[in-house]
């Protein structure tokens, strides 16, 4: 593709996002066909398809075979994760845990101060997922720490936690392998939920820090093979994630 064609598809992608915004379309709403969009913007259909592929990569739109193009969940995000996941290692897993230790205790304190009612109720359900994975699609269920951020009432904090977990999804699988005591995980999530429910910001912050600290200790004590279980493919990822709390992103991420 030439530089001029690349610029045109980028500009067209921006125009399609503007359509979504001005027409107040939400995830799941259908977009006009590629042919109709091509006529609207006076460009070729392949150029429209290239622009849509760009938007698909960040979840702004999604293609449904035999049905058309629809607004995707990424249309409402302001912070997007890199979809190209790095190979996991002890160092990368620790990096993720330590980043979460900086961010999530403060997020939990904010959640306890704000306590968005709907998110607090979702947090109760998400806490139970560690022991009782939901029967419905995991993709439709809620990740505990994302819901915790949602309870803060700050959409950017929620997106930051969600993006951090998504971009390091394979490292999240490694965390689950190393910190695999479901009963303990559930109990710690319940304690965090109760602190948020009760509006105890200090306790919510402390309990979240302790929870992530325990995870860090488990990772430090674990044996990581040279090849890394995180690089074994999609089947391992699916197997590791079906017994944890649900996620709001794809691939599904747990804890």
Backbone bond lengths (Angstrom), bond angles and torsions (degrees), N, CA, C in turn:
res aa  C-N    CA-C-N  psi(-1)  N-CA   C-N-CA  omega(-1)  CA-C   N-CA-C  phi
1 X - - - 1.463 - - 1.518 109.29 -
2 X 1.343 117.82 135.46 1.454 122.73 -179.20 1.520 110.27 -75.48
3 X 1.364 115.85 164.59 1.456 120.49 179.60 1.528 111.50 -61.87
4 X 1.354 115.68 -38.07 1.460 118.86 -179.62 1.521 111.08 -66.87
5 X 1.355 117.42 -39.84 1.459 120.86 178.00 1.524 110.91 -65.67
6 X 1.355 115.53 -37.71 1.460 120.04 178.91 1.526 109.82 -62.74
7 X 1.330 117.01 -44.72 1.454 120.68 -179.96 1.525 111.14 -64.07
8 X 1.323 116.57 -38.27 1.459 120.66 -179.56 1.524 110.47 -64.94
9 X 1.325 117.37 -43.94 1.460 119.36 -179.14 1.526 110.75 -67.44
10 X 1.328 117.42 -34.83 1.463 120.54 176.28 1.528 110.45 -64.58
11 X 1.324 115.94 -45.31 1.468 120.52 179.36 1.532 110.34 -63.06
12 X 1.324 115.57 -39.78 1.455 119.68 -179.70 1.529 111.11 -67.42
13 X 1.324 116.63 -37.84 1.464 120.13 176.86 1.525 110.38 -59.76
14 X 1.341 116.22 -42.60 1.463 119.90 177.06 1.530 111.17 -61.49
15 X 1.337 116.27 -38.57 1.467 120.29 -179.42 1.525 111.17 -67.06
16 X 1.334 116.79 -36.90 1.463 120.11 178.21 1.525 110.39 -67.43
17 X 1.341 116.78 -40.04 1.468 120.07 175.60 1.525 110.48 -60.92
18 X 1.338 116.70 -37.42 1.465 120.25 178.54 1.527 111.05 -65.43
19 X 1.342 116.66 -36.27 1.470 120.09 175.56 1.529 109.93 -60.86
20 X 1.326 115.92 -46.11 1.467 120.65 179.80 1.526 110.31 -58.29
21 X 1.333 115.91 -41.05 1.460 119.89 -177.64 1.531 111.82 -71.76
22 X 1.330 116.40 -49.93 1.474 119.31 -174.45 1.524 112.08 -69.92
23 X 1.342 117.07 -31.60 1.455 120.11 178.56 1.527 112.04 -88.17
24 X 1.328 115.20 1.26 1.471 122.27 177.47 1.527 112.29 54.87
25 X 1.312 114.53 43.66 1.462 119.85 176.72 1.527 108.86 -77.30
26 X 1.297 116.51 148.21 1.465 122.16 -179.66 1.526 108.86 -123.59
27 X 1.337 117.59 163.40 1.467 119.54 179.34 1.520 112.27 -50.55
28 X 1.336 115.19 130.33 1.455 121.69 -178.02 1.509 113.50 102.23
29 X 1.339 117.60 -17.77 1.468 120.57 177.56 1.530 109.85 -74.58
30 X 1.330 115.87 145.24 1.462 120.92 -179.23 1.526 110.68 -80.16
31 X 1.340 115.19 144.09 1.460 122.03 172.32 1.524 109.34 -96.55
32 X 1.318 115.39 162.60 1.463 119.70 173.34 1.529 109.18 -61.70
33 X 1.310 116.65 157.70 1.465 120.89 -179.91 1.523 110.24 -68.04
34 X 1.325 115.76 160.94 1.466 120.88 177.41 1.520 110.98 -57.44
35 X 1.321 116.34 -38.94 1.459 120.14 179.95 1.518 111.03 -65.07
36 X 1.337 117.17 -43.61 1.458 120.31 179.02 1.524 111.73 -65.22
37 X 1.334 116.32 -40.02 1.460 119.79 177.91 1.522 111.08 -65.44
38 X 1.330 116.11 -37.24 1.464 119.94 178.37 1.530 110.69 -62.52
39 X 1.327 116.52 -42.95 1.465 119.95 177.96 1.526 111.01 -65.78
40 X 1.321 116.58 -39.92 1.463 121.22 -178.05 1.523 111.57 -62.52
41 X 1.333 116.66 -40.45 1.467 120.60 -176.39 1.529 113.53 -102.01
42 X 1.337 115.19 3.20 1.460 120.92 177.86 1.531 111.92 56.55
43 X 1.315 115.29 49.72 1.459 122.13 177.11 1.522 108.21 -131.45
44 X 1.328 116.63 175.04 1.457 120.06 179.29 1.526 110.50 -80.52
45 X 1.319 115.40 155.55 1.470 120.12 177.96 1.523 112.21 -61.33
46 X 1.365 120.30 -40.93 1.477 119.36 176.80 1.530 113.02 -59.05
47 X 1.330 117.26 -33.92 1.466 119.74 178.23 1.523 110.62 -66.78
48 X 1.325 115.97 -40.22 1.469 119.78 176.53 1.522 110.21 -62.33
49 X 1.314 116.47 -43.11 1.469 119.91 -178.60 1.517 110.87 -64.38
50 X 1.323 117.58 -37.20 1.461 120.62 176.83 1.527 110.79 -64.13
51 X 1.321 116.45 -42.02 1.466 120.17 177.56 1.529 111.03 -63.04
52 X 1.328 116.36 -40.90 1.469 120.34 179.31 1.523 111.21 -66.60
53 X 1.341 117.12 -35.73 1.474 119.56 177.19 1.521 110.32 -64.47
54 X 1.323 116.60 -36.95 1.467 119.82 176.38 1.529 110.35 -61.29
55 X 1.319 115.57 -44.15 1.460 120.02 -179.37 1.525 111.77 -70.32
56 X 1.319 117.10 -31.74 1.462 120.26 177.49 1.526 110.72 -64.09
57 X 1.341 117.16 -36.57 1.467 121.20 -177.01 1.519 112.38 -61.61
58 X 1.325 117.54 -25.98 1.461 120.88 179.27 1.523 112.39 -108.67
59 X 1.327 116.89 9.82 1.457 120.92 174.91 1.512 115.19 78.90
60 X 1.339 117.52 11.48 1.462 119.80 179.32 1.523 110.21 -71.66
61 X 1.334 116.53 -36.56 1.458 120.81 173.99 1.523 108.35 -129.76
62 X 1.317 115.83 163.09 1.458 120.70 174.57 1.516 109.00 -140.65
63 X 1.339 114.31 142.39 1.458 120.85 179.40 1.521 109.50 -94.25
64 X 1.322 116.01 136.58 1.469 121.29 175.28 1.514 107.27 -119.77
65 X 1.314 115.35 116.80 1.457 121.19 -174.55 1.525 111.25 -56.59
66 X 1.319 115.28 126.60 1.452 120.77 178.30 1.508 114.92 77.21
67 X 1.337 116.74 1.61 1.462 119.79 -176.91 1.518 112.98 -121.26
68 X 1.330 117.51 -42.76 1.456 120.15 179.82 1.511 112.59 137.45
69 X 1.325 115.43 -159.67 1.454 122.62 -178.11 1.521 108.59 -111.84
70 X 1.337 115.60 135.21 1.457 121.02 -175.96 1.525 110.65 -128.53
71 X 1.314 115.63 156.51 1.454 120.59 174.70 1.527 108.08 -65.89
72 X 1.335 116.30 132.21 1.460 121.14 -178.04 1.516 112.29 -100.91
73 X 1.332 117.47 173.01 1.472 121.52 -177.84 1.520 113.22 -63.79
74 X 1.348 116.87 -25.49 1.457 119.79 -179.34 1.509 114.46 -70.15
75 X 1.340 117.18 -10.37 1.464 119.99 -178.39 1.518 112.40 -65.44
76 X 1.324 117.00 -22.52 1.461 120.60 -177.69 1.522 112.92 -102.49
77 X 1.339 117.00 1.09 1.458 119.81 -179.99 1.520 111.07 -88.88
78 X 1.331 115.18 145.56 1.456 120.48 174.13 1.516 111.42 -108.50
79 X 1.317 116.60 -9.39 1.453 121.61 178.71 1.521 106.92 -130.83
80 X 1.347 116.56 118.79 1.462 121.10 -175.05 1.521 111.01 -114.37
81 X 1.318 115.98 140.67 1.454 121.03 178.19 1.516 110.87 -86.27
82 X 1.329 115.58 153.08 1.461 121.37 173.48 1.526 108.51 -69.59
83 X 1.335 118.57 121.44 1.467 119.10 -176.61 1.522 113.94 -74.96
84 X 1.352 118.19 -8.85 1.466 121.15 -177.83 1.524 108.80 -91.12
85 X 1.321 115.93 100.84 1.453 121.13 -171.86 1.526 111.75 -79.06
86 X 1.336 118.56 135.23 1.461 120.64 176.82 1.520 111.42 -77.86
87 X 1.311 116.12 160.81 1.459 121.23 175.17 1.519 109.55 -68.10
88 X 1.332 116.61 137.18 1.453 120.81 -176.65 1.515 112.85 -79.70
89 X 1.336 116.78 153.43 1.457 123.95 176.66 1.522 107.56 -156.53
90 X 1.331 117.20 170.35 1.460 119.63 177.05 1.533 109.97 -56.34
91 X 1.328 116.13 -43.31 1.455 120.57 -176.91 1.532 111.39 -64.37
92 X 1.324 116.78 -41.57 1.466 118.90 -177.64 1.527 111.13 -71.34
93 X 1.346 116.95 -35.12 1.460 120.08 177.73 1.527 110.09 -66.45
94 X 1.342 116.64 -44.33 1.462 120.10 177.25 1.524 111.25 -62.54
95 X 1.310 116.22 -38.39 1.460 120.00 178.16 1.526 110.87 -59.51
96 X 1.335 115.98 -42.54 1.455 120.44 178.53 1.524 110.93 -64.17
97 X 1.331 117.35 -48.34 1.467 120.47 -178.59 1.525 110.63 -60.39
98 X 1.332 116.57 -42.54 1.458 119.71 -177.94 1.529 111.68 -68.71
99 X 1.324 116.98 -34.50 1.468 119.72 174.69 1.524 110.27 -64.33
100 X 1.312 116.16 -40.79 1.455 120.20 178.80 1.531 111.24 -66.94
101 X 1.340 116.68 -34.25 1.457 120.37 177.54 1.528 111.67 -64.04
102 X 1.313 117.20 -32.66 1.459 120.57 177.39 1.526 110.76 -72.07
103 X 1.331 116.45 -41.44 1.461 121.63 -170.61 1.529 114.43 -89.12
104 X 1.330 117.52 -50.32 1.457 120.30 -163.85 1.536 115.89 -73.81
105 X 1.335 121.15 -32.78 1.470 117.63 175.71 1.531 112.33 -59.77
106 X 1.326 117.08 -41.03 1.468 120.00 177.98 1.527 110.79 -67.43
107 X 1.327 116.78 -35.46 1.464 120.40 176.66 1.522 110.10 -64.08
108 X 1.327 116.93 -41.25 1.472 120.54 179.12 1.523 111.04 -63.01
109 X 1.333 116.95 -39.86 1.463 120.25 177.53 1.527 110.60 -63.06
110 X 1.343 116.03 -41.64 1.469 119.92 177.95 1.523 110.68 -64.01
111 X 1.329 116.60 -37.88 1.466 120.59 178.66 1.527 110.57 -63.20
112 X 1.330 116.96 -40.46 1.465 120.25 -179.89 1.527 111.69 -68.47
113 X 1.321 116.78 -30.98 1.466 119.38 178.87 1.527 111.94 -75.69
114 X 1.344 116.47 -36.41 1.463 120.25 -174.91 1.525 112.31 -92.13
115 X 1.324 116.49 -48.74 1.469 123.40 176.39 1.530 112.59 53.21
116 X 1.328 115.93 64.12 1.461 119.36 173.60 1.528 107.44 -58.85
117 X 1.340 119.03 118.09 1.481 121.64 -169.59 1.523 114.49 -53.65
118 X 1.320 117.79 -48.73 1.463 120.07 -177.46 1.526 111.18 -62.38
119 X 1.333 116.80 -40.54 1.466 120.61 -179.44 1.525 111.34 -68.40
120 X 1.330 117.56 -34.47 1.469 119.90 178.17 1.522 110.18 -63.75
121 X 1.319 117.38 -40.49 1.462 120.32 176.91 1.528 111.11 -66.81
122 X 1.332 116.89 -39.20 1.462 120.50 176.51 1.520 110.50 -64.24
123 X 1.330 116.28 -33.42 1.465 120.66 -179.51 1.524 110.75 -64.99
124 X 1.336 116.85 -36.93 1.464 120.93 176.79 1.539 110.16 -59.30
125 X 1.325 115.83 -45.85 1.467 120.99 179.66 1.519 111.33 -66.60
126 X 1.333 116.37 -43.92 1.456 120.23 -177.98 1.522 112.00 -63.79
127 X 1.339 116.71 -33.05 1.466 119.93 178.11 1.520 111.14 -62.44
128 X 1.336 116.26 -35.78 1.469 120.52 -178.05 1.520 112.67 -74.16
129 X 1.336 117.76 -15.93 1.466 120.11 -176.66 1.521 113.23 -64.47
130 X 1.339 117.19 -23.59 1.464 119.86 179.54 1.523 111.21 -61.68
131 X 1.347 116.03 -34.92 1.469 120.44 179.46 1.517 112.37 -97.21
132 X 1.323 116.61 -33.42 1.461 121.22 -174.26 1.526 109.92 -129.67
133 X 1.328 117.63 83.87 1.469 119.72 179.97 1.518 110.60 -55.46
134 X 1.333 117.93 139.08 1.466 120.30 -177.70 1.513 111.91 -63.98
135 X 1.332 115.60 146.24 1.463 120.39 -179.94 1.520 111.49 -75.58
136 X 1.352 116.83 -25.84 1.453 118.63 179.10 1.518 109.53 -74.50
137 X 1.321 117.00 178.12 1.456 122.16 179.98 1.516 110.29 -53.70
138 X 1.340 116.81 130.98 1.455 120.93 177.35 1.521 110.91 -61.52
139 X 1.334 116.14 -31.96 1.450 119.51 -178.84 1.522 111.06 -64.01
140 X 1.338 116.92 -28.07 1.461 120.50 -178.10 1.519 112.40 -87.58
141 X 1.338 117.79 -13.05 1.454 120.41 -178.31 1.529 109.93 -86.72
142 X 1.324 116.04 177.74 1.457 120.21 -168.91 1.528 112.32 -112.82
143 X 1.324 115.92 135.56 1.447 122.51 175.94 1.534 108.59 -78.26
144 X 1.331 117.40 131.08 1.456 121.49 -173.06 1.527 112.58 -53.61
145 X 1.339 116.87 -48.43 1.458 119.45 -174.07 1.521 112.56 -75.62
146 X 1.325 117.59 -24.23 1.461 120.07 172.99 1.529 109.62 -71.47
147 X 1.338 117.22 -42.57 1.464 120.59 177.19 1.531 110.05 -64.33
148 X 1.322 116.81 -37.45 1.459 120.89 176.98 1.528 109.97 -57.46
149 X 1.323 116.84 -44.62 1.464 120.72 177.71 1.524 110.87 -67.32
150 X 1.324 117.27 -35.64 1.467 121.08 178.22 1.521 110.66 -60.63
151 X 1.325 116.49 -37.14 1.464 121.00 -179.32 1.517 112.77 -65.13
152 X 1.345 117.32 -15.11 1.463 120.81 177.54 1.516 111.62 -72.89
153 X 1.348 116.95 -18.74 1.448 120.79 -178.01 1.512 113.80 80.58
154 X 1.332 117.19 1.78 1.465 121.97 -179.20 1.520 108.83 -105.76
155 X 1.340 116.95 107.72 1.462 120.83 -175.17 1.519 111.82 -62.73
156 X 1.328 117.64 -34.07 1.458 119.84 -178.77 1.526 111.26 -69.29
157 X 1.329 117.60 -35.92 1.469 119.97 175.30 1.522 110.41 -63.98
158 X 1.343 116.44 -43.35 1.465 118.99 177.63 1.522 110.84 -59.52
159 X 1.333 116.53 -45.28 1.458 120.09 -178.70 1.526 111.37 -66.41
160 X 1.339 117.31 -33.87 1.460 120.79 179.14 1.527 110.70 -65.05
161 X 1.344 116.12 -45.83 1.472 119.58 178.73 1.529 110.12 -64.99
162 X 1.327 116.57 -44.30 1.452 121.10 -178.83 1.519 111.22 -62.08
163 X 1.341 116.98 -44.56 1.461 120.99 -179.36 1.521 111.14 -66.26
164 X 1.342 116.92 -39.58 1.462 120.68 179.04 1.520 110.64 -61.46
165 X 1.322 117.08 -43.27 1.460 121.03 179.67 1.521 111.49 -70.34
166 X 1.327 117.05 -36.00 1.457 119.82 -178.41 1.516 112.01 -69.55
167 X 1.340 116.54 -45.58 1.455 119.38 -175.18 1.531 111.56 -67.10
168 X 1.323 116.47 -23.61 1.468 119.87 179.23 1.526 110.77 -115.08
169 X 1.326 116.10 41.31 1.463 120.78 -175.17 1.522 112.37 -59.76
170 X 1.326 117.70 -38.89 1.470 119.51 -180.00 1.524 110.94 -67.17
171 X 1.330 116.51 -35.74 1.457 118.78 175.43 1.525 110.84 -66.52
172 X 1.338 117.00 -32.43 1.461 120.27 175.44 1.526 111.13 -63.04
173 X 1.325 116.58 -37.50 1.465 119.80 176.18 1.522 109.77 -63.07
174 X 1.330 117.04 -41.36 1.462 120.52 177.95 1.536 110.83 -62.92
175 X 1.316 116.79 -39.58 1.462 120.06 177.41 1.521 110.07 -59.90
176 X 1.334 116.01 -43.37 1.463 118.78 -179.14 1.529 111.53 -63.51
177 X 1.336 116.75 -37.98 1.466 119.80 178.35 1.536 110.71 -63.37
178 X 1.319 117.12 -38.44 1.462 121.20 -174.02 1.530 112.61 -85.04
179 X 1.321 116.96 -29.64 1.468 121.31 -179.56 1.519 107.12 -116.66
180 X 1.322 115.55 77.18 1.465 120.50 -166.55 1.528 113.89 -112.36
181 X 1.317 117.43 22.56 1.464 120.97 175.63 1.532 107.14 -87.21
182 X 1.335 116.37 97.84 1.461 120.22 -174.53 1.524 112.35 -62.94
183 X 1.340 116.78 -39.07 1.464 119.94 -178.42 1.527 110.75 -65.57
184 X 1.310 116.70 -42.29 1.462 120.52 179.10 1.525 110.58 -66.64
185 X 1.315 116.15 -43.76 1.462 120.71 179.08 1.524 110.59 -59.01
186 X 1.326 115.59 -44.66 1.463 120.95 179.02 1.519 110.92 -61.90
187 X 1.333 116.85 -46.32 1.462 120.74 -178.22 1.524 111.46 -61.27
188 X 1.327 116.49 -40.19 1.472 119.95 179.78 1.524 110.81 -68.31
189 X 1.326 117.22 -39.64 1.459 119.90 176.89 1.528 111.29 -63.82
190 X 1.323 116.46 -40.05 1.465 120.12 179.68 1.528 110.32 -63.20
191 X 1.321 116.70 -41.74 1.474 119.98 179.19 1.526 110.72 -61.89
192 X 1.326 116.91 -42.23 1.469 120.36 178.32 1.526 110.07 -63.77
193 X 1.335 116.06 -45.16 1.465 120.25 177.81 1.520 111.19 -56.59
194 X 1.330 117.34 -46.42 1.462 120.81 -177.18 1.524 111.33 -63.70
195 X 1.332 116.93 -37.57 1.463 119.93 178.02 1.526 110.93 -65.06
196 X 1.339 115.98 -41.20 1.467 120.05 177.92 1.528 109.96 -65.62
197 X 1.325 116.26 -46.88 1.472 121.09 179.69 1.523 111.78 -56.71
198 X 1.336 116.15 -38.99 1.454 121.39 -176.93 1.532 112.85 -85.37
199 X 1.325 117.07 -1.86 1.459 120.20 179.33 1.510 114.20 72.73
200 X 1.330 117.75 23.60 1.469 122.31 -179.16 1.523 108.94 -93.69
201 X 1.323 116.84 90.11 1.460 121.44 -175.28 1.524 112.01 -64.57
202 X 1.342 117.16 -40.30 1.467 120.36 -179.04 1.527 110.74 -62.40
203 X 1.339 116.41 -44.89 1.460 120.16 179.99 1.523 111.21 -66.65
204 X 1.328 117.46 -41.44 1.460 120.73 179.77 1.522 110.56 -60.55
205 X 1.329 116.06 -43.66 1.471 120.10 179.02 1.518 111.32 -64.56
206 X 1.342 116.61 -46.43 1.470 120.95 -178.62 1.529 111.24 -63.64
207 X 1.325 117.19 -46.20 1.462 120.59 -177.14 1.531 111.63 -65.52
208 X 1.319 117.12 -37.63 1.465 119.92 178.05 1.523 110.51 -67.60
209 X 1.334 116.66 -39.65 1.468 119.88 177.28 1.529 110.68 -64.17
210 X 1.327 116.09 -42.22 1.471 119.08 179.08 1.524 110.78 -64.78
211 X 1.324 116.86 -43.13 1.468 121.88 179.91 1.524 110.81 -58.28
212 X 1.314 117.18 -48.92 1.460 120.65 179.59 1.524 111.30 -70.40
213 X 1.339 116.57 -30.47 1.462 119.60 175.86 1.520 111.92 -65.23
214 X 1.325 117.08 -39.20 1.464 121.16 176.78 1.540 110.09 -63.82
215 X 1.321 115.61 -39.11 1.463 119.25 177.39 1.523 109.87 -63.19
216 X 1.319 117.14 -43.05 1.466 121.24 179.13 1.529 110.56 -60.15
217 X 1.329 116.99 -43.15 1.464 120.30 178.63 1.522 111.13 -61.32
218 X 1.327 116.77 -40.92 1.466 120.50 179.82 1.520 111.10 -64.67
219 X 1.314 116.98 -39.42 1.465 120.82 178.85 1.524 110.22 -66.64
220 X 1.335 117.04 -42.92 1.466 120.77 179.62 1.529 111.85 -62.24
221 X 1.335 116.36 -34.62 1.468 120.59 -177.11 1.523 112.98 -84.44
222 X 1.322 117.40 -11.64 1.465 120.77 -172.93 1.524 111.76 -80.76
223 X 1.330 113.83 155.61 1.460 121.42 176.01 1.525 108.24 -94.45
224 X 1.313 116.47 119.92 1.464 121.13 177.93 1.519 108.72 -104.67
225 X 1.348 117.97 118.48 1.462 119.74 175.37 1.521 110.35 -65.11
226 X 1.318 116.93 157.72 1.464 121.25 -177.55 1.515 112.41 -59.14
227 X 1.337 116.03 -37.62 1.459 119.63 -177.25 1.510 111.93 -76.34
228 X 1.326 117.27 -28.16 1.467 120.96 178.72 1.507 112.05 78.78
229 X 1.343 115.93 120.22 1.458 120.22 179.09 1.511 111.93 -63.05
230 X 1.340 116.58 -20.57 1.460 119.25 -177.66 1.510 112.14 -72.38
231 X 1.352 118.00 -9.39 1.453 119.99 -177.68 1.515 111.36 -108.84
232 X 1.339 116.14 24.02 1.464 119.12 -175.08 1.505 113.46 -94.10
233 X 1.321 118.59 -2.19 1.459 118.88 172.26 1.508 113.98 111.97
234 X 1.325 114.73 178.41 1.456 122.04 -174.47 1.518 112.42 -65.78
235 X 1.320 118.15 -36.66 1.463 119.90 -176.78 1.509 110.85 -59.86
236 X 1.380 117.30 -42.55 1.453 119.78 179.26 1.522 110.72 -65.37
237 X 1.309 116.58 -39.13 1.460 120.24 178.99 1.514 110.47 -60.94
238 X 1.324 117.45 -47.07 1.453 121.12 -179.42 1.520 111.17 -61.53
239 X 1.341 116.64 -43.30 1.455 120.17 -178.30 1.515 111.17 -64.15
240 X 1.331 116.05 -38.04 1.452 119.98 -177.20 1.512 112.16 -72.86
241 X 1.306 117.91 -26.50 1.450 119.53 -172.42 1.512 114.45 -94.57
242 X 1.309 119.23 -13.53 1.459 119.07 -173.81 1.513 113.12 -72.10
243 X 1.337 119.00 -16.19 1.462 120.46 -177.99 1.521 113.21 -105.34
244 X 1.330 118.55 11.36 1.463 121.25 -177.91 1.500 110.92 -113.89
245 X 1.328 114.74 179.68 1.458 118.87 179.98 1.516 110.23 -70.02
246 X 1.350 116.20 150.65 1.449 122.20 -170.61 1.509 113.77 -69.82
247 X 1.334 115.96 168.10 1.459 121.68 -179.51 1.501 110.36 -128.11
248 X 1.327 113.73 165.41 1.444 118.98 177.80 1.509 111.95 -107.09
249 X 1.315 117.23 6.51 1.448 121.14 -177.81 1.502 110.20 -128.43
250 X 1.330 116.35 171.19 1.452 123.07 179.54 1.512 108.24 -130.95
251 X 1.384 121.14 124.11 1.450 123.99 8.94 1.525 112.25 -71.20
252 X 1.349 115.21 154.52 1.440 119.88 -178.32 1.520 109.94 -62.80
253 X 1.355 115.79 141.11 1.441 121.82 -178.26 1.499 108.96 -128.44
254 X 1.316 117.71 147.91 1.450 120.79 -171.19 1.526 111.42 -129.19
255 X 1.298 115.53 151.36 1.433 133.50 175.84 1.489 109.15 100.96
